[in-house]
């Protein structure tokens, strides 16, 4: 008789787990709380599905599950999708996409493969209880129950609750004795405190961005920063957001608008600009560096106002140095966390101490975790989906074994 495996969660890791378990010979049931599987997959990469990243850059991952390294090393995203008939292409940054440019292609290929291998898909089915009886498991879904030899939990974390991932299984697993690292929003805007934000809404600048905690630099990224009325955004900010959530109001975000210039060279350049434009209106002083509205705000913060001639607002070295300090180190205090509805992934989840190298619970034999439910999260660029596919395949193979 085939080994019965139940997978709870029809996202990326759940689909990979179900397919792998079925290919390994198990009888698989896939439960999804939403009307259809894969909603979050369709939203990834702005609908293009950034399904992975070339290479294993472990510096891009965070959390308390050291097993992720060996699991990722043993997995090849490109080969996995080639077997599904999905050709991939990689951009200059190493981000991997389906050649079709459509996330729907990825979901369709996964669903077709699952159907081909006999995976039974049941939607509108929310897991509400979990009980181990001898060597078997009873999975309770509101008014119905399922029985299995092994259970794979792939229900995600707390991010993007509109995709069916609201962390509802974490209290249940904690009550079973599993350690849960507090879930925090990651890959999201960072709320900051600054009176100038509303006037900067919609503006974008290229910058080196550093997150400081207690005045100490913790991580630096580089790229396009987007200003919102209460937050900073952009991929480089997203990659700092998990630390911003960890440190909270002890954190600050500093922008360096002149990252390619040392202080002395930047001071010499600014002196030239002030001399060249001494008779011009001050609000145009920085138009060669940043959008005019951003430059006007910087000038006002440094000189107290932005209206007037350059020579009037910057009459001496002291006022010039104020502007230079702002251009090289514009600080925004972090004032809180983004909502999970704004986050792409969850930092936190089931601690690595609770799972074996095959991601099986150390407390309950036959119970496996994968994907975002575990305390593993990656930076932008396909790293989180790489982990979803790899961890799903890992537990699918392990759960199917007698």
C-alpha positions as CSV (number, residue, x, y, z in Angstrom):
1,X,0.0,0.0,0.0
2,X,1.3,3.5,-0.9
3,X,2.5,5.8,1.9
4,X,0.0,8.5,2.4
5,X,1.4,12.1,2.5
6,X,-0.7,15.2,3.2
7,X,0.6,18.6,2.2
8,X,-1.0,21.7,3.8
9,X,-0.4,24.7,1.7
10,X,-0.6,25.1,-2.1
11,X,2.1,27.7,-2.6
12,X,5.6,27.3,-4.1
13,X,7.0,25.0,-1.4
14,X,3.8,23.0,-1.1
15,X,3.5,22.3,-4.8
16,X,7.1,21.3,-5.0
17,X,6.7,19.0,-1.9
18,X,3.5,17.4,-3.3
19,X,5.0,16.8,-6.7
20,X,8.3,15.3,-5.3
21,X,6.4,13.1,-2.8
22,X,4.2,11.8,-5.6
23,X,7.1,11.1,-7.9
24,X,8.8,9.2,-5.0
25,X,5.8,6.8,-4.9
26,X,3.5,8.4,-2.2
27,X,-0.2,8.9,-2.4
28,X,-0.5,12.7,-2.0
29,X,-3.3,15.0,-1.0
30,X,-2.6,18.8,-1.3
31,X,-4.8,21.1,0.8
32,X,-5.2,24.8,0.1
33,X,-7.3,27.2,2.1
34,X,-8.0,29.5,-0.9
35,X,-10.2,28.7,-3.9
36,X,-7.2,27.8,-5.9
37,X,-3.5,27.1,-5.4
38,X,-0.5,29.3,-6.2
39,X,-1.9,32.8,-5.7
40,X,1.4,34.1,-4.3
41,X,3.3,32.6,-7.2
42,X,1.3,34.7,-9.6
43,X,2.3,37.9,-7.8
44,X,6.0,37.3,-7.7
45,X,8.4,39.3,-9.8
46,X,5.6,41.7,-10.7
47,X,3.8,38.8,-12.4
48,X,6.9,37.6,-14.2
49,X,7.9,35.2,-11.4
50,X,11.5,35.7,-10.4
51,X,11.7,32.0,-9.7
52,X,15.4,31.8,-8.6
53,X,18.9,33.1,-8.6
54,X,22.0,31.7,-10.1
55,X,24.6,30.4,-7.6
56,X,24.3,29.8,-3.9
57,X,25.1,33.2,-2.2
58,X,24.5,32.3,1.4
59,X,25.1,35.9,2.5
60,X,21.7,36.6,1.0
61,X,19.9,34.4,3.6
62,X,19.0,34.9,7.2
63,X,17.5,33.0,10.1
64,X,18.2,30.1,12.5
65,X,18.0,27.1,10.1
66,X,21.6,26.1,9.2
67,X,20.3,23.2,7.2
68,X,19.3,25.6,4.4
69,X,22.9,25.6,3.1
70,X,23.1,21.9,2.3
71,X,19.5,21.8,1.0
72,X,20.2,24.6,-1.5
73,X,23.5,23.1,-2.5
74,X,21.8,19.9,-3.5
75,X,19.1,21.6,-5.5
76,X,19.2,23.1,-9.0
77,X,16.3,25.4,-9.9
78,X,17.0,25.4,-13.6
79,X,17.0,21.6,-13.8
80,X,13.8,21.4,-11.7
81,X,11.9,23.5,-14.1
82,X,13.5,22.0,-17.2
83,X,11.9,18.7,-16.2
84,X,8.5,20.6,-16.0
85,X,9.0,21.9,-19.5
86,X,9.8,25.5,-18.4
87,X,12.7,27.1,-20.1
88,X,14.4,29.8,-17.9
89,X,16.4,32.9,-18.7
90,X,18.7,34.8,-16.5
91,X,19.2,38.6,-16.4
92,X,22.5,40.5,-15.9
93,X,21.9,40.5,-12.1
94,X,21.6,36.7,-11.9
95,X,17.8,36.7,-11.5
96,X,16.1,33.7,-13.1
97,X,12.7,34.0,-14.9
98,X,10.5,31.7,-17.0
99,X,11.3,32.3,-20.7
100,X,7.6,33.1,-21.2
101,X,7.9,36.1,-18.8
102,X,4.7,35.0,-17.1
103,X,4.2,33.6,-13.6
104,X,1.1,31.8,-14.8
105,X,3.4,29.5,-16.9
106,X,5.2,28.4,-13.8
107,X,2.0,27.7,-11.9
108,X,0.4,25.9,-14.8
109,X,3.4,23.7,-15.2
110,X,3.5,22.8,-11.5
111,X,-0.3,22.0,-11.5
112,X,-0.1,19.9,-14.7
113,X,2.9,17.9,-13.3
114,X,1.1,17.3,-10.0
115,X,-2.0,16.1,-11.8
116,X,0.1,13.8,-14.0
117,X,1.6,12.2,-10.9
118,X,-1.8,11.7,-9.2
119,X,-1.7,14.5,-6.6
120,X,-5.2,15.1,-5.3
121,X,-5.8,18.9,-5.0
122,X,-8.5,20.1,-2.5
123,X,-9.1,23.8,-2.2
124,X,-11.2,25.9,0.2
125,X,-9.9,23.7,3.0
126,X,-8.3,25.4,6.0
127,X,-6.3,23.3,8.5
128,X,-7.5,23.9,12.0
129,X,-6.1,21.0,14.0
130,X,-3.4,18.4,14.0
131,X,-3.2,15.2,16.0
132,X,-0.7,12.4,16.1
133,X,-2.2,8.9,16.7
134,X,0.4,6.2,17.1
135,X,2.4,6.4,13.8
136,X,-0.3,8.2,11.9
137,X,-1.6,11.8,11.7
138,X,-5.1,13.2,11.7
139,X,-5.4,16.5,10.0
140,X,-8.6,18.5,10.9
141,X,-10.0,21.0,8.4
142,X,-13.0,22.6,10.0
143,X,-15.8,20.1,9.4
144,X,-13.7,17.3,7.9
145,X,-10.6,15.2,8.7
146,X,-7.9,13.5,6.7
147,X,-5.5,10.7,7.8
148,X,-1.9,10.4,6.7
149,X,1.4,8.7,7.4
150,X,3.3,11.9,7.1
151,X,2.3,15.6,7.0
152,X,4.1,18.4,5.3
153,X,3.2,21.9,6.5
154,X,3.8,24.5,3.8
155,X,1.4,27.1,4.9
156,X,3.8,30.0,4.7
157,X,4.5,32.8,7.2
158,X,2.5,36.0,8.0
159,X,3.4,38.1,4.9
160,X,0.9,38.7,2.2
161,X,-2.2,37.5,4.1
162,X,-4.4,38.2,1.0
163,X,-2.5,35.2,-0.5
164,X,-3.7,32.9,2.3
165,X,-0.6,33.2,4.5
166,X,-1.4,34.7,7.9
167,X,0.7,32.6,10.2
168,X,-2.3,30.8,11.6
169,X,-0.4,27.5,12.1
170,X,2.3,29.0,14.3
171,X,0.3,29.1,17.5
172,X,-0.7,25.5,17.0
173,X,2.9,24.4,16.4
174,X,4.1,26.4,19.4
175,X,1.5,24.6,21.6
176,X,3.1,21.3,20.4
177,X,6.4,22.5,21.8
178,X,8.1,24.0,18.8
179,X,10.1,27.1,19.2
180,X,8.7,30.0,17.1
181,X,11.0,32.9,16.3
182,X,8.8,36.0,16.3
183,X,7.5,36.7,12.8
184,X,8.5,40.1,11.4
185,X,7.7,41.7,8.0
186,X,10.6,41.6,5.5
187,X,11.2,42.8,1.9
188,X,8.9,45.8,2.5
189,X,8.9,49.6,2.8
190,X,10.5,51.0,6.0
191,X,8.4,53.6,7.9
192,X,10.6,56.5,8.8
193,X,10.1,59.8,10.6
194,X,10.8,63.0,8.6
195,X,8.8,66.1,8.1
196,X,10.0,66.4,4.5
197,X,8.6,63.1,3.3
198,X,5.3,64.4,2.0
199,X,7.0,66.9,-0.2
200,X,9.2,64.0,-1.6
201,X,6.4,61.6,-2.3
202,X,6.9,59.8,-5.6
203,X,10.5,60.9,-6.0
204,X,13.4,58.4,-6.7
205,X,17.1,58.8,-6.2
206,X,20.1,56.5,-6.7
207,X,22.0,56.1,-3.4
208,X,24.0,54.0,-1.1
209,X,21.7,53.1,1.8
210,X,22.9,52.0,5.2
211,X,20.9,50.7,8.2
212,X,22.3,51.8,11.5
213,X,21.3,50.5,14.9
214,X,22.4,52.3,18.0
215,X,24.5,54.4,15.7
216,X,26.5,51.4,14.3
217,X,26.2,50.5,10.6
218,X,24.7,47.0,10.3
219,X,24.1,46.6,6.5
220,X,24.6,48.6,3.4
221,X,22.9,48.3,0.0
222,X,23.0,50.3,-3.2
223,X,20.2,51.1,-5.7
224,X,17.2,53.2,-6.3
225,X,15.4,54.7,-3.2
226,X,11.7,55.6,-3.6
227,X,10.1,58.2,-1.3
228,X,6.6,57.6,0.0
229,X,4.6,59.9,2.3
230,X,5.5,57.9,5.5
231,X,8.2,55.5,4.3
232,X,11.3,54.7,2.2
233,X,11.0,52.0,-0.4
234,X,12.9,50.4,-3.3
235,X,14.8,47.1,-3.6
236,X,17.8,48.3,-1.6
237,X,15.5,49.5,1.2
238,X,13.6,46.2,1.1
239,X,16.8,44.3,1.7
240,X,17.3,46.3,4.9
241,X,13.7,46.0,6.1
242,X,14.2,42.8,8.2
243,X,16.9,44.6,10.2
244,X,14.7,47.7,10.6
245,X,12.0,45.4,12.0
246,X,14.4,43.7,14.4
247,X,15.9,47.0,15.8
248,X,12.8,49.1,15.6
249,X,13.1,52.6,16.8
250,X,16.8,52.0,17.6
251,X,17.4,52.0,13.9
252,X,18.1,54.7,11.3
253,X,18.4,54.7,7.6
254,X,21.2,56.8,6.1
255,X,21.3,57.8,2.4
256,X,24.6,58.7,0.7
257,X,23.7,60.5,-2.5
258,X,27.3,60.8,-3.6
259,X,28.6,57.2,-3.0
260,X,31.3,57.3,-5.6
261,X,33.0,60.4,-4.2
262,X,35.1,60.6,-1.1
263,X,34.3,63.5,1.3
264,X,37.2,65.7,0.0
265,X,36.3,65.2,-3.6
266,X,32.6,65.8,-2.9
267,X,33.5,69.0,-1.0
268,X,35.6,70.3,-3.9
269,X,32.8,69.5,-6.4
270,X,30.2,71.2,-4.2
271,X,32.4,74.3,-3.9
272,X,32.6,74.4,-7.7
273,X,28.8,74.2,-8.1
274,X,28.3,77.0,-5.6
275,X,30.8,79.2,-7.4
276,X,29.4,78.4,-10.8
277,X,25.8,79.0,-9.8
278,X,26.3,81.8,-7.2
279,X,23.9,84.1,-9.1
280,X,21.3,81.4,-9.8
281,X,18.3,80.5,-7.7
282,X,19.4,78.0,-5.0
283,X,16.6,75.5,-5.7
284,X,18.4,74.6,-9.0
285,X,21.8,74.1,-7.4
286,X,21.6,70.3,-7.3
287,X,19.8,69.6,-10.6
288,X,22.8,67.8,-11.9
289,X,22.7,65.3,-9.0
290,X,19.1,64.7,-8.0
291,X,15.5,65.6,-9.1
292,X,14.9,69.3,-8.6
293,X,12.3,68.6,-5.8
294,X,14.7,66.4,-3.9
295,X,17.5,69.0,-4.3
296,X,15.2,71.7,-3.1
297,X,14.4,69.8,0.1
298,X,18.1,69.1,0.8
299,X,18.9,72.8,0.4
300,X,16.1,73.8,2.7
301,X,17.3,71.3,5.4
302,X,20.9,72.6,5.1
303,X,20.3,76.4,4.7
304,X,16.9,76.8,6.4
305,X,15.2,77.8,3.2
306,X,15.4,77.0,-0.5
307,X,14.3,80.4,-1.9
308,X,17.0,82.9,-2.8
309,X,20.2,83.0,-4.7
310,X,22.9,80.4,-4.1
311,X,25.4,83.0,-2.8
312,X,22.9,84.2,-0.2
313,X,22.0,80.7,1.1
314,X,25.6,79.4,1.1
315,X,27.8,82.4,1.9
316,X,30.6,80.5,3.6
317,X,32.3,77.1,4.2
318,X,30.1,76.3,7.3
319,X,26.8,76.4,5.3
320,X,28.5,74.4,2.5
321,X,29.6,71.7,4.9
322,X,26.0,71.4,6.2
323,X,24.8,70.6,2.7
324,X,27.7,68.2,2.1
325,X,27.0,66.4,5.3
326,X,23.4,65.9,4.2
327,X,24.3,64.7,0.7
328,X,26.7,62.1,2.2
329,X,24.7,61.1,5.2
330,X,21.0,61.9,5.1
331,X,19.5,60.2,8.2
332,X,15.9,59.0,8.6
333,X,14.9,57.6,12.0
334,X,12.9,54.4,11.7
335,X,9.5,54.8,13.4
336,X,8.0,51.4,13.3
337,X,7.3,48.3,11.2
338,X,5.4,47.9,7.9
339,X,2.3,45.9,7.9
340,X,2.5,42.2,6.9
341,X,0.2,43.1,4.0
342,X,3.1,45.2,2.6
343,X,5.7,42.5,3.1
344,X,6.8,40.0,0.5
345,X,8.2,37.5,3.0
346,X,8.3,36.7,6.7
347,X,11.4,36.9,8.9
348,X,11.0,34.4,11.7
349,X,9.1,31.1,12.0
350,X,9.9,27.6,13.2
351,X,13.4,27.6,14.7
352,X,16.1,25.5,13.1
353,X,16.6,23.8,16.5
354,X,13.3,22.1,16.0
355,X,14.0,20.3,12.8
356,X,16.3,17.5,11.5
357,X,18.6,17.9,8.4
358,X,15.6,16.7,6.4
359,X,13.4,19.4,8.0
360,X,11.4,16.8,10.0
361,X,10.2,17.9,13.4
362,X,12.4,16.7,16.2
363,X,9.3,16.6,18.5
364,X,6.9,14.7,16.2
365,X,8.0,12.0,13.8
366,X,6.4,12.3,10.4
367,X,5.7,16.0,10.6
368,X,7.7,18.2,8.1
369,X,8.1,21.9,7.5
370,X,9.2,23.8,4.4
371,X,9.3,27.2,2.8
372,X,8.4,30.4,4.7
373,X,7.0,28.5,7.7
374,X,10.6,28.0,8.8
375,X,12.9,30.7,10.1
376,X,14.6,31.3,6.8
377,X,14.3,34.4,4.6
378,X,16.3,35.8,1.7
379,X,17.0,39.1,0.0
380,X,15.2,40.3,-3.1
381,X,16.2,38.5,-6.3
382,X,14.7,35.1,-6.3
383,X,16.4,33.8,-3.2
384,X,13.1,33.1,-1.3
385,X,11.6,31.1,-4.2
386,X,14.9,29.1,-4.5
387,X,14.4,28.2,-0.8
388,X,10.7,27.3,-1.4
389,X,11.4,24.9,-4.3
390,X,14.5,23.4,-2.6
391,X,12.9,22.9,0.9
392,X,9.7,21.6,-0.7
393,X,11.6,18.9,-2.7
394,X,13.7,18.0,0.3
395,X,10.6,17.3,2.6
396,X,8.7,15.7,-0.3
397,X,11.4,13.1,-0.8
398,X,11.8,12.5,3.0
399,X,8.1,12.3,3.7
400,X,7.5,9.7,1.0
401,X,10.0,7.2,2.6
402,X,8.8,4.5,4.8
